[in-house]
Amino acid sequence: MDTLTFALEITQPVEEYQFYELAIELFVNGESLNPVALAALDIVELYYSAREAGSYFIWTCGCGSPECGGIHWGVRVAHDSAAVTWQVATLPFRYNRAGFLSFDKVAYQATTQ
């Protein structure tokens, strides 16, 4: 099973935007899965993904609109009695695989509380 953890991160200002931001960094199997600059983790979508199956924009643009950040497909989330599974079209960020990630359901729900 894959693992999901978080850490708080203070982002460096991007040239066009001269301010720091507090962000939540997402790790899968100990590897950062944060998106590229100007994109963000949507913790509300992540929270709902732990409660029921569906398609979720877990990553979004910093403005809150996924399409603005070039994110056109949500993460398809499935639930069974033991696991929460993500089907991801691509993980173009800092991760080397696309396809499926499978998390222990109890641990996933506890992590996203």
C-alpha positions in Angstrom: 0.0 0.0 0.0 1.1 3.6 -0.6 1.4 6.1 2.2 0.2 9.6 2.5 1.7 12.3 4.8 1.9 16.1 5.0 4.2 18.9 6.1 3.8 22.6 6.3 6.0 24.6 3.9 6.7 28.3 3.5 6.9 29.0 -0.2 9.5 31.3 -1.7 8.1 34.3 -3.6 7.8 33.9 -7.4 9.1 36.8 -9.4 5.7 38.0 -10.3 4.3 37.6 -6.8 6.4 39.2 -4.0 5.0 37.4 -1.0 5.5 34.2 0.9 2.8 31.7 1.4 2.1 28.9 3.9 1.4 25.7 2.0 0.7 22.1 2.9 3.2 19.8 1.2 1.8 16.4 0.2 4.1 13.3 0.3 3.3 9.9 -1.2 5.6 7.1 -0.1 7.9 9.8 1.4 8.3 11.6 -1.9 6.9 15.2 -2.4 3.9 15.3 -4.7 3.5 19.1 -4.6 2.7 20.7 -7.8 4.8 23.2 -9.7 4.9 26.9 -8.8 1.5 28.7 -8.7 -0.4 25.5 -8.2 -1.7 24.4 -4.8 -3.1 21.4 -2.9 -6.8 21.7 -2.3 -7.2 20.3 1.2 -11.0 20.5 1.1 -11.1 18.3 -2.0 -8.6 15.9 -0.3 -10.8 15.8 2.8 -13.9 14.9 0.8 -12.0 12.3 -1.1 -11.6 10.4 2.1 -15.4 10.3 2.7 -16.7 9.2 -0.7 -15.7 8.1 -4.1 -15.7 10.6 -7.0 -13.5 12.8 -9.1 -11.6 15.4 -7.0 -9.3 18.3 -8.0 -6.8 17.6 -5.2 -4.4 19.9 -7.1 -5.6 23.3 -8.3 -4.3 26.7 -9.4 -3.3 29.0 -6.6 -6.4 31.1 -7.4 -8.6 28.1 -6.7 -9.6 27.3 -10.3 -7.9 24.0 -11.6 -8.4 24.9 -15.2 -6.5 28.2 -14.7 -3.5 26.2 -13.6 -3.7 23.8 -16.6 -5.3 21.0 -14.5 -8.1 19.5 -16.5 -8.7 16.1 -14.9 -9.4 15.4 -11.3 -8.1 12.4 -9.4 -10.6 9.6 -9.6 -11.1 8.2 -6.1 -12.6 4.8 -5.4 -13.3 3.2 -2.0 -13.7 -0.4 -1.0 -13.8 -1.8 2.5 -10.0 -1.8 2.9 -8.5 0.8 0.6 -8.9 4.2 -1.0 -7.5 4.2 -4.6 -6.5 7.1 -6.8 -6.6 6.9 -10.5 -4.5 9.7 -11.9 -4.1 10.5 -15.6 -0.7 12.0 -15.0 1.4 13.1 -12.0 3.5 15.7 -13.8 4.8 17.2 -10.6 7.8 15.8 -8.8 6.7 12.2 -9.0 7.7 9.5 -11.5 4.5 7.5 -12.0 1.0 7.9 -13.1 -1.8 5.4 -12.9 -3.0 4.1 -9.6 -2.1 4.8 -6.0 -3.7 2.7 -3.3 -3.9 3.7 0.4 -5.0 1.9 3.5 -8.5 3.3 4.1 -8.3 3.7 7.9 -4.8 5.4 7.6 -6.0 7.6 4.7 -9.1 8.8 6.6 -7.1 9.4 9.7 -4.5 11.4 7.8 -7.1 13.6 6.1 -9.1 14.5 9.2 
